[in-house]
Amino acid sequence: MSRISLTVHPDDNVSTLLDFQTDVLITREGLVLKEPIPFGHKVARQEIAKGDSVIKYGVAIGKATTTIRAGEHVHVHNCS
């Protein structure tokens, strides 16, 4: 079984996880999660360098405060 994620815009560098299977570490699109990520939270689809924009729905929603690897949780601990 795999996680369900939502990516709305082709420029998005994050996807939102839409299920509660925190023990499953792969999305239907084949992205391997580096850690369990809760429902409704974001995962990096690709590496996001420190200072780069975090893009969701085709819009910058913040900046990476550290380099975020593909498959890592994107939240207040690494995004402002």
C-alpha positions in Angstrom: 0.0 0.0 0.0 1.2 3.6 -0.6 0.4 7.1 0.7 -2.0 9.4 -1.1 -0.6 12.8 -1.8 -1.8 15.9 -3.7 0.3 18.0 -6.0 -1.8 20.8 -7.6 0.6 22.7 -9.9 3.5 21.5 -12.0 5.8 24.1 -10.3 5.0 22.7 -6.8 8.1 21.4 -4.9 5.9 20.0 -2.1 3.0 17.6 -2.0 0.4 17.4 0.7 -0.3 14.0 2.3 -4.0 13.1 2.4 -4.1 9.9 4.5 -3.3 8.7 8.0 -0.8 5.9 7.0 2.2 7.2 8.8 3.8 3.8 8.8 3.9 3.7 5.0 6.9 5.5 3.5 6.2 5.7 -0.2 3.6 7.7 -2.2 1.6 6.5 -5.1 3.8 8.6 -7.3 6.9 6.7 -6.0 8.3 9.3 -3.7 10.1 7.7 -0.8 9.5 9.5 2.5 12.5 9.9 4.8 10.3 9.9 7.9 6.7 9.4 9.0 4.7 12.5 8.1 1.2 13.3 9.5 -2.0 13.7 7.5 -2.3 17.2 5.9 1.4 18.0 6.2 3.8 18.6 3.3 6.6 16.5 1.9 9.4 17.8 -0.4 9.1 16.4 -3.9 12.6 17.5 -4.7 15.6 19.0 -2.9 14.8 22.6 -1.8 18.0 24.5 -1.0 18.3 26.8 2.0 16.7 30.1 1.1 14.7 28.8 -1.8 11.0 29.2 -2.0 8.6 26.4 -0.9 6.0 26.3 -3.6 2.5 24.9 -3.1 -0.4 25.5 -5.5 2.1 27.3 -7.8 2.7 30.0 -5.2 5.6 30.6 -2.8 4.3 29.9 0.7 7.6 30.3 2.5 11.4 29.9 2.4 13.5 26.9 3.4 15.5 27.7 6.5 17.7 24.7 5.8 18.3 22.4 2.8 15.3 20.0 2.6 15.9 16.7 0.9 13.3 15.1 -1.3 11.0 13.0 0.9 11.5 15.1 4.0 8.8 16.7 6.1 8.3 20.4 5.2 7.0 22.3 8.3 7.8 25.0 10.7 11.1 23.4 11.7 12.6 23.9 8.3 10.4 26.6 6.6 9.5 30.1 7.5 
